[in-house]
Each structure stands twice: as C-alpha cells, then as structure tokens.
Amino acid sequence: MSVSEPLVVETLADLRVDIDRIDASMHELLMERGRIIDRLIAIKARQGGGSAFRPAREAAMMRALVERHRGLLPLDTVEGIWRIIISTFTFVQANYSVHVDMSRGDSPMRDSARFHFGFTVPCLDGGVGAWWNRLCPAFAPKIIARLPLVERPDHPAGMPVFVIAKPLAEGAARDIVIESVSLDRWRGAYPAALGALGGEIIGNAADGMGLSLLTARPGGLEPSAVIGALRDAGAGDLRIAEVGAHAARFDFSAPPPSL
C-alpha cells in the first residue's frame, strides 16, 4: 500500500516572499554592477582615460536582450529598464547631457529622449535648420548612434533620432555612415540615385545659395560612389563631409512567441 505525497498548496503569501527575494536580488545585482563600474573607471584613469560611450556594444546588448526575452513582461518595459541602466551608468562614468531638437514642439522627441536616457541624465532643448553642417569640422561632435537601437512596430519611443557626441576614438559602430552633402539645388532624381546604392536622404535644408543634404550610406561603400551617383543625377558644386556613423538597424518586427 503506497503512501500519498502530502498536497502542497501555494499561497499568495508564498508568492510575495518569492517576489521580495527576487526584488532584493535585482537590487543587489545593480549595486554589484555599480561596483564594477567603479573598478572600470579606475582602470580607465590609469590608462589615461577613454570614452564612456560604446555605441557598438550598446547595440549588440539591446539586440541580445530582445532576442532572448520571453514571458508576460512587455518588451517595451524590459528595453526601457535596460536603456535607463545603460545610460545612467554611462552618466556615472562621465557626466553628460542630452540636447533635444524641440524646434517643432514634438512631444514624441522628448518622449524618445526620456525613454532612451531616463531622468538622471539632464535633457535640454536645442537644434534647428541644417544642424548637421555644424558637425563637418574634424574635431566637431559627430553622430555616434541612431535610436531606437531595435526597430519594431508600436515602439513607445520609435521616432528615429540621432545621438551626437564628441568623436569616438574607440567603440564606434560604422555599419551606416552619415554625411553632409552640399550641392547646387534639389533634383527629383537624388533619392533614387542614392537608393540604388543602398543609401538614403535623411534631411535637406537651404545652405546659403545652395542646398545641404543629410545622407546615409552603407559603411562598406566609398564616399566617391555617393558623389558619382549624385553627379549622374545632375548635381553640381558637390562637397561631402562625414558627420558620423552608427550601427545598422535591427528589425524585430516579428518577435518569437512568449513561452
């Protein structure tokens, strides 16, 4: 005659104990991350300093995050938490502020800044017109990232925005190169000419007596190819200057089903 195993009934109190344990563990892990950042800052100081920004690493981290995510918690929440963690620990390493172009009064722009950088990092207004021309000088700030790092439908901060910072000596991503192109005037053949190369026109604005384009091209494509394509499309008085680069867009429009 077998003896039945005792029936164990899980209670709400038991589950709350588990939740408290997990919350304490997550907090401890965040504090441990902070202690590692302290050591990282000390190592960088001994080596003469270095940029706190690592756009290529951030892009890889966010891609891995969304690929492995499963369960009930919305991906938007998980991505937002990680963006705050990454941006805040970067701020701890080297204080910085985010200057947001609010010239059109776009609340989505401010929402994007807060989603990706949180509330610890100061957020200021700024930017208007052909702003990319100010990035042309060699030692001027450059585009180092394009947000969001992960593309997907209904992203809560899905407005495409660039991150601009001091030029990076290391840790940069160059999948996509961004350039300022000065030419005589607009011609309708420009978008198709760049599109045939895998590039695109992101913005355009008057530049003195001519026109300035903000363009993107694949990192493996030489700038001479862009110049040639625009000349074939009728452009004159061409000048081109690199104003930054960023990681390729990661499309997560069809995430795996929750388990």
N, C-alpha and C positions, 0 to 999 in steps of 0.2 A: 504494500500500500504506500503510494507516494504522498509526500507532504507538500502541499501547495506553497508556492512562494508568497510571502506577505505582499499585499497590494499597497503600493506607494502612490499616494495622491499628491500631485504637485499643487502648491497653493500660491496665491498672489504674493504672500509674504516671502516665499522661497524665491520667486522670480525677481522681486525687488532687491533681495540680497544679492542675487547674481548681477543685476544691473548696477548696483552700487559698487560691486567688486570690479566690474568692467570699467566704470567711470573712473575709479581710483587708478586703475592700471593705465588707462589712456592718459590721465594727467601726469602720472609718473613717467611715462614714455616721452611726453612733451618736455618735461623738465630734464630728462636724460638727453634729449635732442639739444636742448639749450646748453647743457654741459659740454657736449661735443662741439657745438658752435664756438664756445669759449676756447677750446683747445685749437680749433681751426683758426680762429683769429690770432692766437698766439703764434702758431706756425707761420701764418702769412706775414706777421710782423717781423719774425726772424728772417724771413726770405725777402724782405723788402717791400711787402705789400702785394696787392693784387685785387682785381675786380671781384666784388661780391656777387655780381650778376653772372649767371651761367645759362644763357638762353637755350643752348642746345640740350643741356641736361634737364632744364625745366620741361622742355617739350617732350623729351623721352619719358620723364617721370609721369606727366599727365597722360600720355598715350598708354603707358603700362597701367595706370590707375583705372582708366575707363575700360580697358580690355579685360581686367580681372574682376571688375565689380559685378556682384550678384546680390540678389535679395530684395527686401522690401524698401530699404532706404533709397530715395530718389538719387539718381546720378548727379543731378544739379546740386544737391546738398553736399555730396561727397566731394565734388570738384570744388565747390565754394570753400569748404573747410580746408582742403589742401592748398588752394590758392592763398588763403589767409595765412596758413602756416608758413608756406614758402616765402611769401612777400614780407611777412613780419620778421622772420629770421634773417632775411636779406637786409631789412632795415636795421636790425640789431647789429649786423656786421658793419654796415656803412649807412648812416642816416641819409635818406633821400626823400624827395617829394615828387608828387605826380602832378604835372601841369596839363590840364584838360582843355581842349578846344571847345568852349561853350558859346562860340560866336553865333551859332544858330539857335541857342537856347534849348538844345536837345537834352531832355532828361535821360534818354537811353545812354547817352555818352557818360553822364555821371554814374548811372547805374553800372555801366561796364567797368568804370574805374573802381568803384567800391567792391564789385564782385571779385575782381582780379587782384586788388591790392588791400582790401579791408579798410578798417577805420584807424589803425595805428599810423599808417603812412599818410602824411599831410597831402591833401588834394587841393590844388589851386587852379584858377581859371587862366587861360591863355591860348593864343594862337588864332591866326586869321589869314586869309588870302593864300598866296603861293608860298606857304611856310617852308616847303621843302628846299627852296633856294638857299635858306639860311644854313642848311646842312652841307652845302657843297665844299666849303673850305676843308682842307685836310684835317685840321685839328678841331673842327666843329663837331657838335654832337651828331650821332648817327642813329638810324633806325636799327634796333637790335632784336625786335620781336614783333610778331603780329598776333593779336588776340582776337577771338579766343584761340587757344592752342589746339583745341579739339572742336571740329565742326560737327554740329548735329542739329536736327530740327528742334525748334522751340527752345533754343538755348536761352536762359534768362539774361545773359549778357552777350548776345550773339552779334551785336553791332561790330563790324570789322574795324579795329583800331590798331595803330602802330604804337610801339613803345620806343621812345627816343632817349638815349643816354650818351654819356661820354664814349668815345670809340673804345672798343674792347680789344685788348692785346691777346686775350685767350678766352676760350669758352663760347665763341661766337658760332652761330649757325649760318650757313651760306647756301642753303638749298635754293632760295629765291633771292635775287639781287635787285635792289630798288635804286633807280636812277632818276636824276633830274635832267630833262632834255629840253634845251632851248632851241626854238626854230622860228621861222618867219610867221606862219599862220596856220590855222586849223584846216585840215583837209579830211574829207569823209573816209578816205582810204586808210587812214592811220590804224584804226582798231583792227581791221582785217590783216594788215601787214604785220603787226606785232603778234596777233593771234596765230598766224601761220607758223611763228617761231615758238609758240608755247608761252608767249608773253601777254601783257595786257596794259591798258592805260588806266591808271587808278584815279588820277585827277588832272585837271588842267586849269590854268588861270593866266590872265594877261601878265606879260613880263616886259615892261617898257613899251616899245613899239612892236613887240612880237608876242610869242606865246610860250608858256612853260608847261611841260607835261611831267607828271609823276608816273613812271613806268616800272613794271616788274618783268623780270626775265628769269629763266632757269639759270641756276648758278653755273652750270657747265657750258653756257653759251657766252661767247665773247661779245663785248660791247660793240665791236665792229659790225657784228651781224645786225644789231638793232639800228645802227647808223645806216647801213646799206639798205635795210628794208624800208626805213622812213624816206631815204633819198629816192628809192624806186617809186614810192608813193607820192613823190612830188615835193618833199620838204626841202627848204633852203636855209642857209645860215645855221647849220646844225652845230650844237655843242652839247656834250654829255658829261655828266659827273655822277659818280656813285654817291649815294646818300645813306646807304645802309644795306642790311641783308637780314633774312630771318629763316626759320625752319619752314619746311613745306607744310601745307595744311594737312591735317589728319582728319579724314572724313569718317565719322562714327554714326552715320545716319541709320544703320541697321544693327543696333546692339544685340548681343545674344540674349535669349530669354532668361528670365530670373529662375533660379533653382529653388 
